[in-house]
Every structure is written in structure tokens, then in C-alpha cells.
Amino acid sequence: MKKFALVLSGGGFNGAFQIGALNYIKKNWDSLESSRPPLDFDIVAGVSVGSLNGALIASQQFDPLLDIWEKIRKNGVEEIYTSEFIDTASTSEKVVFKVDPSQLFQQFLPDFKPDISFWKILPLIFSKQKQRDFLAETLEEASGTFTSNFNNFKALADNHPLEKKLQALLKRSNVKDTLFRCGFVSLNSGAYHSIKASDFKTDNDFQQGVLASSAIPIVWKPIAEIKTNLGTFEQLIDGGIKNVSPLGDVLKDINQDPENEYTLIIINCNAHEPVPGNYNQANIAQIALRALTDLSLNEIFNNDIREYLRINDLLQQAGKDAVFYNYNYKQQKRTNQRLKAFKTIIIQPDSGALGDSLVSTKLLYDKRYFHGENKAIQAFNSLQKLGPQYQTILT
């Protein structure tokens, strides 16, 4: 039986690229499979923004998903997050950080009220030593207050707008005939967890799981706790930190269904190589986000996908009669799990085509959406030229 699996990477607001590609795939679904409804996938897995897009596709709610992205197009990032430190009204194609002294004071020194009464200040006029003592006492008190509040400072932004959307749309019962997984990482254990929709204890846990999967560290605070049939997980952040594309999760599920023939569609929001930039004057947040999202996560994905494509191509060259077995790196031994080649379609953007993943404007959204659509068009055109065993990569 012919089956389909969808793999959606992380990438923040670059997820609009996935929407453009998916909308084209929906309209041209018959070229892949005419006997089932459009976007009817057997397996869907996503991390970060791919978790949001994937959860609604697995729930057969593509139109509400389009509505979310249309609102992002019109209203910008405040449809997803608000911030006292990021200029959410900026029309720049890069993240613009804002510094409001009153907000900083309210954030870090809300309880700091030095004694500046008349009888406290009067002696300072006549004594430099008392002036120095007063300044030292005031700085010590301010430092203690700042340290206490800074220890409770978890993130630059608040993702409650996204949380409300998930609460309104995501229900475990809506994921019926599709195996959906979202991935997140526990700060406490350092482990990556890929959880099926059916394994979350409640709908709220399901919603929080998708929210955790998109909780980029520094930008959004970790999700405190999620309960599942596999245990309770705490302090959860973006799954893309360790697994920017949940391809491995999907391959494990497919291996549990060896009798059927799968086609993998992988839609990646990240280009092969990071875009060069000048970070000589970058602040601490810009440096952290560049290192995390542009460099580290991009390299993780590239390594994973290159290894998959290399092995898949070797298996295709060997032919169906050849038998190869998987290797367990932890146990350092061969397993009894047979490897098989998959029909694979990878759609990903040109380097530098999508812009900063934390920014969304109308112009950026349209550029990302239509770039995704164009890459999907190229992919479908390529399928007409390839045989039954195809591996088409659009980059």
C-alpha cells in the first residue's frame, strides 16, 4: 500500500515557506495520490514551527492554519509573541531590539526605592565621606535587587498569543488517522523527546507540547511541565535544539510498518549554508540568536539530511534484493532492523532567501510563501522526469 510521511523542520517565521509549499502540494495532490484526500498523510512530524504547521495538518485543519498565517501576514509577529525588548512593530527585515529605560527599571528594579528624604540627603551636603557611603549603600542595595530579579528573567518575549491559538484549535481527538509527533528538549535531562499526539495525557498537555516544541531559548521561556503516557517532562524548550528536522522519528515509525511503501516529503525552512553577516556591533541577544539558530541548528540539520541522503542513495543503487541492517551507535553493534530506500522529496530554500526567522512583515511573508510555492513547483516538475525510485532535492 502506498503511504505518505511529512517531515517539517523548525525555522520560526520562515515557516511561511512551508505554507507556500504545502498549499501547492494540496492543489496538486492528484499527481502524488488520487485515491485519498489532499494532505492526507499517514505520518506527520515537526519541531518548532514545523510542529505548529504539522499539528494542524494532522488534525485536518489546513484552512485554520492558513488563517493563522494570513493574520501573521497582516499584523506581524504580535500574532505570535509580544515583547518589551524586541520591536515587534518594526518593518525591518532583521530583529530590532529596543531599550526603554523605564521598562528596564520596571523589569529589574521594580522594588528599588532608595531613601532620598530631606533628613537623609541633608548630611550629604556637608560631608564627602557620607556622600561616598550613601552611594555605596545605594549601589549595594540596587545590585541585590537587580540580581534577585535577573535570576527570574527567563525570556525576551511572551508567546501567550500563540498559546491562545493552540488552545482554541488543538485537540487530541482531531488527530484521527495520522500518526503525529512533535519534538521538544528537556533542559533538566538534556534529552530530546518525540511524543505522539495520543500519548499526551490531556488536550492541554498536547497544546503545551506543541508550544514547547517552538519555545526558542532566550526568546521564549521554557514550558514548566507536560504529562504524557511516557512520563512527566519538565523545563521544555524547542526540539530543534537537538533535532532541527524530525526525520529520524519518522524513519523509526516507518520501520514499524515494513509492508507498505512510503514516500517522504521533507520541507525544510533552512538553507544549506548560513548567510554571511556583519556582527561586529551585535549585542548579546543578537550574538546568541545567531549562534543558536543560524549556525548551530543549521549545521545539525545539514549533517542529518546529508547522512540520510547518502545512505538512501546507496540503498537505491544496491537494489531491492540487497539486504543491509541498521547499526546501533550506542551499543556499537549491528541490529536486526533492515534498511530500506525511500522515495524522497526534499524542498528547501535558497541561501539568504527567507530572512531573519524572528521577523515577519507583509513583504517577507509573501517572499517566503511564494519561494516555498516555487520550490514545490520545481519538485513536482522533477517528478515527471524520474523513475519509480526517486530522490529529488530542491534547494
VOSE-939409 format. One line per 5 residues: their letters; for each residue x, y, z of N, C-alpha, C. Coordinates in steps of 0.1 Angstrom, whole numbers. Example, Ala and Ser with C-alpha at 12.3 -4.5 7.8 and 13.67 -1.06 7.14 Angstrom:
BEGIN
AS) 132 -57 78 123 -45 78 132 -33 78 | 128 -22 71 137 -11 71 129 0 79 $
END
This chain:
BEGIN
MKKFA) 8 -12 0 0 0 0 9 12 0 | 5 22 -7 12 35 -9 9 44 3 | 19 49 10 17 57 22 26 70 21 | 22 80 29 30 93 28 33 97 42 | 46 102 43 50 108 56 55 122 53 $
LVLSG) 52 131 62 56 146 61 65 149 72 | 76 155 69 86 160 79 88 175 77 | 86 182 88 86 197 88 97 202 98 | 106 209 93 117 214 102 113 226 109 | 122 231 118 120 243 125 124 255 117 $
GGFNG) 121 267 121 126 279 114 118 291 116 | 111 292 128 104 305 131 94 309 121 | 95 322 118 85 328 108 89 324 94 | 100 318 92 103 312 79 94 300 76 | 86 296 86 76 286 84 66 289 73 $
AFQIG) 65 302 69 57 306 58 61 299 45 | 74 296 44 79 288 33 72 275 32 | 70 268 43 63 255 43 49 257 39 | 42 268 43 28 270 39 27 272 24 | 36 279 18 36 281 3 37 267 -4 $
ALNYI) 47 259 1 49 246 -5 37 237 -3 | 32 237 10 21 228 13 8 232 5 | 6 244 4 -6 249 -4 -6 244 -18 | 6 245 -24 8 240 -38 6 225 -38 | 12 218 -29 10 203 -28 -5 199 -27 $
KKNWD) -12 207 -19 -26 204 -17 -34 205 -30 | -31 216 -38 -38 218 -50 -34 208 -61 | -22 202 -59 -17 192 -70 -15 179 -64 | -23 175 -54 -22 163 -47 -24 151 -56 | -33 152 -66 -36 141 -75 -23 136 -82 $
SLESS) -13 145 -84 -1 140 -91 7 130 -82 | 4 130 -68 10 121 -59 1 109 -56 | -11 112 -54 -21 102 -49 -35 106 -52 | -42 100 -61 -56 104 -65 -66 97 -57 | -63 87 -49 -73 79 -42 -76 84 -28 $
RPPLD) -70 94 -23 -72 99 -10 -72 114 -10 | -78 120 1 -80 135 2 -66 142 2 | -66 155 -3 -53 162 -2 -48 164 12 | -34 163 12 -27 165 25 -31 154 35 | -35 142 30 -38 131 39 -26 123 41 $
FDIVA) -18 127 52 -6 120 54 -8 109 65 | 0 98 64 -1 87 73 8 91 86 | 19 98 84 27 102 94 31 117 92 | 30 125 103 35 138 103 43 141 115 | 55 147 113 64 150 124 69 164 122 $
GVSVG) 70 172 133 75 185 132 82 190 145 | 91 199 144 97 206 155 96 221 153 | 95 228 164 94 243 163 82 247 155 | 84 256 145 72 260 137 67 248 129 | 75 238 126 70 226 119 61 219 128 $
SLNGA) 62 220 141 53 213 150 39 220 149 | 39 233 149 26 240 147 19 237 134 | 27 238 123 21 235 110 17 221 109 | 25 212 114 22 197 113 10 193 122 | 9 199 134 -2 195 142 -16 199 136 $
LIASQ) -16 210 129 -29 214 123 -32 206 110 | -21 202 103 -23 193 91 -27 180 95 | -21 174 106 -25 161 111 -39 161 116 | -44 173 121 -58 175 126 -68 178 115 | -63 178 102 -72 181 91 -77 195 92 $
QFDPL) -68 205 97 -72 219 99 -63 228 91 | -62 225 78 -53 233 70 -58 247 68 | -71 249 66 -77 262 64 -75 271 77 | -77 266 89 -74 274 101 -59 277 102 | -51 268 97 -36 271 97 -33 283 87 $
LDIWE) -40 282 75 -38 293 66 -43 306 72 | -54 306 80 -59 318 86 -49 324 96 | -42 315 104 -32 320 113 -21 327 106 | -16 321 95 -5 327 87 -10 340 80 | -22 341 76 -27 353 69 -28 364 80 $
KIRKN) -31 361 92 -31 371 103 -17 376 106 | -8 366 106 6 370 107 11 379 96 | 6 376 84 10 384 72 5 399 74 | -7 400 79 -13 414 81 -8 421 93 | -7 414 104 -5 420 117 9 418 123 $
GVEEI) 17 410 116 31 408 121 33 399 132 | 44 400 139 48 390 149 39 390 161 | 32 401 164 24 401 176 12 391 176 | 10 385 164 0 374 164 6 362 171 | 19 362 173 26 350 179 32 354 193 $
YTSEF) 39 366 193 45 370 206 45 385 208 | 46 389 220 48 403 224 62 404 231 | 67 416 232 80 418 238 82 432 243 | 89 433 254 94 446 259 108 449 254 | 114 440 248 128 441 244 130 440 229 $
IDTAS) 120 434 221 121 433 207 111 443 201 | 114 451 191 105 460 185 96 452 175 | 84 448 180 75 440 172 68 448 161 | 69 461 162 63 470 152 72 474 141 | 85 469 142 95 473 132 92 467 118 $
TSEKV) 95 474 108 93 469 94 107 464 88 | 117 464 97 130 459 92 129 444 90 | 138 439 81 139 425 78 149 418 88 | 154 426 98 162 420 109 156 423 122 | 159 415 132 154 417 146 159 431 151 $
VFKVD) 150 439 155 154 452 161 151 452 176 | 161 453 184 160 453 198 158 468 203 | 149 470 213 147 483 218 150 484 233 | 155 495 237 159 497 251 151 509 256 | 141 506 265 133 516 271 137 516 286 $
PSQLF) 144 527 290 149 528 304 139 525 315 | 127 530 312 116 528 322 112 514 323 | 112 507 311 108 493 311 119 484 318 | 132 488 315 143 481 321 142 482 337 | 140 495 341 139 497 355 127 489 361 $
QQFLP) 116 489 354 104 481 359 107 466 359 | 115 462 350 118 447 349 128 443 359 | 138 451 362 149 446 370 150 453 384 | 144 465 385 145 472 398 131 477 402 | 121 469 401 107 474 404 106 478 419 $
DFKPD) 113 471 428 112 473 442 123 482 448 | 131 487 439 142 495 444 138 510 447 | 137 514 459 133 528 463 143 533 473 | 154 539 469 163 544 479 157 555 487 | 162 557 499 157 567 508 164 580 505 $
ISFWK) 156 589 499 161 602 495 153 613 502 | 149 610 514 142 620 522 151 632 526 | 145 643 530 153 655 533 164 653 544 | 160 646 554 169 643 565 180 633 562 | 177 625 551 188 616 546 198 623 537 $
ILPLI) 193 633 530 201 639 520 209 651 526 | 203 658 536 209 670 542 224 667 546 | 227 657 554 241 655 559 251 653 547 | 246 649 536 255 646 524 261 659 519 | 254 670 521 258 683 516 272 687 522 $
FSKQK) 273 683 535 285 688 542 296 678 544 | 294 665 538 305 655 540 306 646 528 | 318 647 522 321 639 510 321 624 514 | 326 621 527 326 607 531 312 601 532 | 303 609 537 289 605 538 283 603 524 $
QRDFL) 287 612 515 283 610 501 287 597 495 | 300 594 498 306 581 493 299 569 499 | 296 570 512 289 559 520 275 557 514 | 268 569 512 254 568 507 254 561 493 | 264 565 485 264 560 471 267 545 472 $
AETLE) 277 541 480 280 527 481 268 518 486 | 261 524 497 249 517 502 238 515 491 | 236 526 484 226 526 473 229 516 462 | 242 516 458 246 507 447 245 492 452 | 248 490 465 248 476 470 233 472 471 $
EASGT) 224 481 475 210 477 476 204 475 461 | 208 483 452 204 482 438 209 469 432 | 221 466 435 227 453 430 220 441 435 | 217 441 448 209 430 453 196 428 447 | 189 439 445 175 439 439 176 434 424 $
FTSNF) 186 440 417 188 436 403 191 421 402 | 200 416 410 204 402 409 192 393 412 | 184 396 422 172 388 425 163 388 414 | 160 399 407 150 400 396 156 394 383 | 169 395 381 176 390 369 175 375 370 $
NNFKA) 176 369 382 176 354 383 162 349 379 | 152 357 379 139 353 375 135 357 361 | 145 363 354 143 367 340 146 356 330 | 135 351 324 136 339 316 137 341 301 | 131 352 296 130 353 281 128 368 277 $
LADNH) 131 370 264 129 383 258 115 386 254 | 107 375 252 94 377 246 84 368 253 | 71 371 251 60 363 257 52 357 246 | 50 344 246 43 337 235 29 333 238 | 22 341 247 8 338 250 -1 339 238 $
PLEKK) 1 349 229 -8 349 217 -8 336 210 | 4 329 208 4 316 202 -3 306 210 | 0 306 223 -7 297 232 -22 297 231 | -28 309 230 -42 310 229 -47 304 216 | -40 305 205 -44 299 193 -43 284 194 $
LQALL) -33 279 200 -32 264 202 -44 259 211 | -47 266 221 -58 262 230 -71 262 222 | -73 271 213 -86 271 205 -87 260 195 | -75 255 190 -75 247 178 -71 232 181 | -62 230 190 -56 216 191 -64 208 201 $
KRSNV) -68 196 196 -75 186 204 -69 172 199 | -66 164 209 -61 151 205 -71 143 197 | -84 145 199 -94 137 192 -95 141 177 | -89 153 173 -89 157 159 -78 150 151 | -68 144 158 -58 137 151 -62 122 150 $
KDTLF) -69 118 139 -76 105 139 -67 95 131 | -65 97 119 -59 86 111 -44 89 108 | -39 99 114 -25 103 112 -17 101 124 | -5 95 123 4 95 135 12 108 135 | 9 116 145 16 129 146 25 130 158 $
RCGFV) 37 135 155 47 136 166 52 151 166 | 54 156 178 62 168 180 73 166 189 | 84 173 187 96 171 195 100 183 203 | 105 180 215 110 191 224 121 185 232 | 129 194 239 140 190 247 138 195 261 $
SLNSG) 142 186 270 142 189 285 155 196 289 | 154 208 294 166 214 300 172 206 311 | 163 200 319 167 193 331 176 180 327 | 171 172 318 178 160 314 187 161 302 | 184 172 294 192 173 282 187 164 271 $
AYHSI) 176 157 273 172 146 263 161 152 254 | 161 147 242 151 150 232 140 140 233 | 128 145 232 116 136 233 107 139 221 | 103 128 215 93 129 203 80 122 208 | 70 130 210 58 125 216 46 124 206 $
KASDF) 39 113 205 27 112 197 16 120 203 | 7 125 195 -5 132 200 -13 124 209 | -14 111 207 -22 102 215 -15 99 228 | -3 103 230 4 100 242 4 111 253 | -1 123 248 -3 134 258 -15 130 267 $
KTDND) -14 133 280 -24 130 290 -37 137 287 | -36 150 284 -48 159 282 -46 167 269 | -57 174 265 -55 183 254 -46 194 258 | -46 199 270 -38 210 274 -23 205 273 | -20 193 277 -6 188 276 -2 187 261 $
FQQGV) -11 184 252 -9 184 238 -5 198 233 | -14 207 237 -11 221 233 2 226 239 | 5 223 251 18 227 257 30 220 250 | 28 208 246 38 201 239 42 208 226 | 32 212 218 35 220 206 41 233 209 $
LASSA) 36 240 220 42 252 224 56 251 228 | 59 240 236 73 237 240 82 235 228 | 77 228 218 85 225 206 89 238 199 | 82 249 201 86 261 194 92 271 203 | 95 268 216 100 277 226 115 279 224 $
IPIVW) 119 287 215 133 290 213 139 296 226 | 150 290 231 156 295 243 160 310 241 | 160 317 252 163 332 252 151 340 248 | 145 335 236 133 343 231 121 340 240 | 118 327 242 106 324 250 110 315 262 $
KPIAE) 103 316 273 106 308 285 103 294 283 | 110 285 290 106 270 289 92 267 294 | 86 256 289 74 252 294 77 243 307 | 70 247 318 74 241 331 72 226 331 | 60 221 326 58 206 328 47 202 318 $
IKTNL) 50 189 313 40 183 304 39 168 308 | 26 164 309 24 150 313 20 141 301 | 27 130 300 24 121 289 23 106 294 | 19 97 286 19 83 289 33 77 291 | 43 85 286 57 80 287 64 87 299 $
GTFEQ) 57 95 307 62 101 319 60 116 319 | 64 123 329 63 137 330 76 144 327 | 75 154 318 88 161 314 87 175 319 | 99 181 323 99 194 329 109 203 321 | 107 216 322 115 226 317 119 223 302 $
LIDGG) 109 225 294 110 221 280 111 232 270 | 120 230 260 123 240 250 123 234 236 | 125 243 227 125 240 212 132 226 209 | 124 217 202 130 205 198 141 206 188 | 141 217 181 152 220 171 166 221 177 $
IKNVS) 167 223 190 180 225 196 188 212 194 | 182 200 194 189 188 192 185 181 179 | 174 185 174 168 177 162 160 186 153 | 167 195 146 160 205 138 151 199 127 | 153 187 123 144 180 114 141 167 120 $
PLGDV) 128 164 123 125 151 130 124 139 120 | 134 139 111 134 128 101 136 114 108 | 145 114 118 148 101 124 136 95 131 | 127 104 137 115 100 143 106 93 133 | 105 99 121 96 93 111 102 80 106 $
LKDIN) 115 79 104 120 66 99 118 55 109 | 119 58 122 116 48 132 101 43 131 | 92 52 129 78 48 127 76 40 115 | 82 44 104 81 36 91 86 22 93 | 97 21 100 102 7 102 93 -2 110 $
QDPEN) 83 4 116 73 -4 123 62 -9 113 | 63 -4 101 53 -7 91 60 -12 78 | 67 -23 78 76 -26 67 69 -31 55 | 56 -34 56 49 -40 44 44 -29 34 | 45 -17 38 39 -6 30 50 2 24 $
EYTLI) 47 8 13 57 17 5 55 31 9 | 65 38 14 63 52 18 71 62 9 | 64 73 7 71 85 1 72 95 12 | 85 100 13 88 110 23 88 124 17 | 81 133 22 82 147 18 87 155 29 $
IINCN) 99 161 27 106 169 37 106 183 33 | 100 192 41 100 206 38 109 213 49 | 120 218 45 129 224 54 129 239 52 | 130 247 63 130 261 63 144 267 63 | 154 258 63 168 263 65 176 260 52 $
AHEPV) 184 270 48 192 267 36 204 259 40 | 211 255 30 223 247 32 234 254 40 | 236 267 37 247 274 44 241 287 50 | 246 291 62 241 303 68 245 315 60 | 237 326 60 240 338 53 251 346 60 $
PGNYN) 262 350 53 272 358 60 266 372 64 | 271 377 75 267 390 80 277 397 88 | 275 409 92 285 417 100 280 418 114 | 286 411 123 282 411 137 292 418 146 | 299 427 141 309 434 148 303 442 160 $
QANIA) 291 448 157 284 456 167 272 449 173 | 271 436 172 260 429 177 259 429 192 | 247 429 197 245 429 212 245 414 216 | 243 412 229 244 398 235 233 389 229 | 221 395 228 209 387 222 211 384 208 $
QIALR) 216 393 200 219 390 186 230 380 184 | 240 380 192 251 370 191 245 356 195 | 237 356 206 232 343 210 222 337 199 | 214 345 193 204 340 183 212 336 171 | 222 344 167 230 340 155 237 326 157 $
ALTDL) 243 325 169 250 312 172 240 300 172 | 228 303 178 219 292 180 211 288 168 | 205 298 162 196 295 151 203 294 137 | 211 304 134 218 304 121 229 294 119 | 237 292 130 249 284 129 246 270 134 $
SLNEI) 243 268 147 242 255 153 231 247 147 | 219 252 147 207 244 142 209 241 128 | 213 251 120 215 248 106 225 237 103 | 236 237 111 246 226 109 240 213 113 | 232 212 124 226 199 128 218 194 117 $
FNNDI) 209 202 111 201 197 100 209 193 88 | 219 201 84 227 197 73 233 184 74 | 239 181 86 246 168 89 236 157 88 | 224 159 94 214 148 95 209 145 80 | 206 155 73 200 153 60 210 147 50 $
REYLR) 222 152 51 233 146 42 235 132 45 | 235 128 58 237 114 61 226 105 56 | 213 110 58 202 103 53 202 101 37 | 205 112 30 205 112 16 216 102 11 | 228 103 17 239 94 13 235 79 15 $
INDLL) 229 76 26 225 62 28 214 58 19 | 204 67 17 193 63 9 197 61 -5 | 206 69 -10 211 68 -24 219 54 -26 | 227 51 -16 234 38 -16 225 26 -17 | 214 27 -9 204 16 -9 197 15 -22 $
QQAGK) 194 27 -28 188 27 -41 197 21 -52 | 210 24 -51 219 18 -60 221 3 -59 | 220 -2 -46 222 -16 -44 210 -24 -49 | 198 -18 -49 186 -25 -55 178 -32 -44 | 166 -36 -47 157 -42 -37 162 -56 -32 $
DAVFY) 170 -63 -39 174 -76 -35 185 -76 -24 | 192 -65 -24 203 -63 -14 197 -62 0 | 204 -68 10 200 -67 24 210 -60 32 | 206 -49 39 215 -42 48 208 -40 61 | 215 -40 72 209 -38 85 214 -26 92 $
NYNYK) 206 -20 100 209 -8 108 220 -10 118 | 226 0 122 237 -1 132 234 8 144 | 235 2 156 232 9 169 245 15 174 | 246 29 173 258 36 177 261 34 192 | 250 35 200 252 34 215 257 20 219 $
QQKRT) 251 10 213 255 -4 217 267 -9 208 | 270 -1 198 282 -4 189 280 -18 183 | 269 -21 178 267 -34 171 255 -33 161 | 255 -42 152 245 -43 142 232 -48 148 | 221 -42 143 208 -47 147 201 -56 137 $
NQRLK) 190 -61 140 182 -70 130 172 -61 123 | 174 -48 123 164 -39 116 169 -37 102 | 162 -41 92 166 -40 78 165 -25 74 | 174 -21 66 174 -7 60 167 -8 46 | 159 2 43 152 3 30 153 17 24 $
AFKTI) 153 17 11 153 30 5 139 36 4 | 138 49 4 125 56 3 125 66 -9 | 113 67 -14 111 78 -24 111 91 -15 | 119 100 -19 121 112 -11 120 125 -19 | 112 134 -14 111 147 -20 116 157 -9 $
IIQPD) 126 165 -11 131 175 -2 129 189 -8 | 122 197 -1 120 211 -6 126 220 4 | 136 228 0 142 238 9 146 250 2 | 148 261 9 150 274 3 164 277 -2 | 166 287 -11 179 291 -15 185 299 -3 $
SGALG) 198 299 -2 205 305 8 202 320 8 | 198 326 19 195 340 20 182 344 15 | 173 335 11 161 339 5 150 342 15 | 151 338 28 139 339 37 141 350 47 | 153 354 51 154 364 61 155 359 75 $
DSLVS) 155 369 84 156 366 99 143 358 104 | 145 347 110 134 338 114 125 344 125 | 130 355 132 121 361 142 114 373 138 | 114 375 125 108 387 119 98 383 108 | 86 390 108 76 388 98 70 401 94 $
TKLLY) 71 405 81 63 416 76 56 411 64 | 47 419 58 39 415 46 49 411 35 | 59 420 33 68 417 22 76 404 24 | 81 402 37 88 390 40 79 378 39 | 67 379 44 58 367 43 56 363 28 $
DKRYF) 52 373 20 50 370 6 62 364 -1 | 74 369 3 86 364 -3 88 349 1 | 86 346 14 87 333 19 77 323 13 | 64 328 13 53 319 8 56 316 -7 | 58 325 -15 60 323 -29 73 315 -33 $
HGENK) 83 317 -24 95 309 -26 92 294 -23 | 84 292 -13 80 278 -10 72 272 -21 | 63 280 -26 54 275 -37 63 272 -50 | 72 281 -53 81 279 -65 89 266 -63 | 95 264 -51 103 252 -49 94 239 -50 $
AIQAF) 82 240 -46 73 229 -47 69 226 -62 | 68 237 -69 65 235 -84 77 228 -90 | 89 232 -87 101 226 -93 102 211 -89 | 98 208 -76 98 194 -72 88 186 -80 | 76 191 -82 66 183 -89 70 182 -104 $
NSLQK) 76 192 -109 81 191 -123 91 180 -125 | 100 180 -114 111 170 -115 106 156 -114 | 95 154 -107 89 140 -105 85 134 -118 | 81 143 -128 77 138 -141 89 131 -149 | 101 135 -145 113 131 -152 120 119 -146 $
LGPQY) 115 115 -133 122 105 -126 115 92 -126 | 122 81 -124 115 68 -124 108 66 -110 | 104 53 -108 97 50 -96 105 52 -83 | 118 50 -84 126 52 -73 132 66 -74 | 126 76 -68 131 90 -70 136 96 -57 $
QTILT) 146 105 -58 151 112 -47 154 126 -52 | 144 135 -51 145 148 -57 147 159 -46 | 158 167 -48 161 177 -38 161 190 -44 | 152 199 -39 151 212 -45 157 222 -35 | 168 228 -39 175 237 -30 178 250 -37 $
END
